[in-house]
């Protein structure tokens, strides 16, 4: 089993960066057990977070619910706050109200709209290009080659409104007080979903990794979504792996406002830094760009805490 010890160095991370993220939650981590190889597992991640003074995390899988895993982690590592989630891809039936209801009853904290199976997301399709592909693209292409890839999922109906299945899922997310995250939907879907979610009583909304190529929301779009009540998530891996420029990220955060932004890592991949260290590296990048420790604390600690606690 891979562990959090690894290839990157903490030498360039200042004490100020670590201090700024004390008590942080990372609301998007990809760790084992998973269908994709990962550099650490749930329990070792919890141990590392606890040792680093970090509060907790949400376990993300593109393919299976994680609430049961999270409960085991909390039992195994007292003092850590691990939460489960569900992603509405084809492996759970897509926009499946039954899956959302069971997730809510199981204690899932967050519901991602479709990611790898979103109509807007082309990376995993046979004609989706070959540059800087995410790890899950290989699985998606293998499924397609086996003829078991249903049509991509959109939350919109033929008339351009939010479809009935998505609306039912929103009702259940609101009922259970879960967080709605927009996944890999496109900008038109995101705006319509955020509006519909607010109208249907969803009180916690996250726009998933706003700089990721399949979203690539402008600063103005991010600010507009924040004004609609959403928290804008900015993920370390997007900029760390060169999928978006650091200068664009910093400009987007400044435009949107610290109070409406959240820092997550999206880490767990074998070739990337350990999760906790990656969050500190992220804080260091913001410090180096002129953001204050208090601003980083708000984005890494205060805003995620308001969502999960």
Buried (B, 14 or more C-beta within 10 A) or exposed (E): EBEBEBEEEBEEBBEEBBBBBEBBBBBBBBBBEBBBEBBBBBBBBBBBBBEBEBBBBBBBBBBBBBBEBBBEBBEEBEEBBBBBBBBBBBBBBBBBBEBBBBBBEBBBBBBBBBBBBBBBBBBBBEEEEEEEBBBBBEBBBEBEEEEEBEEBBBBBEEEEEBBEBBBBBBBBBBBBEBBBBBBBBBBEBBBBBBBBBBEBEBBBBBBBBBBBBBBBBBBEBBBBBBEBBBBBBBBBBBBBBEBBEBEBBBBBBBBBEBEBBBBBBBBBBEEBBBBBBBBBBBBBBBBEBEBEBEBBBBBBBBBBBEBBE
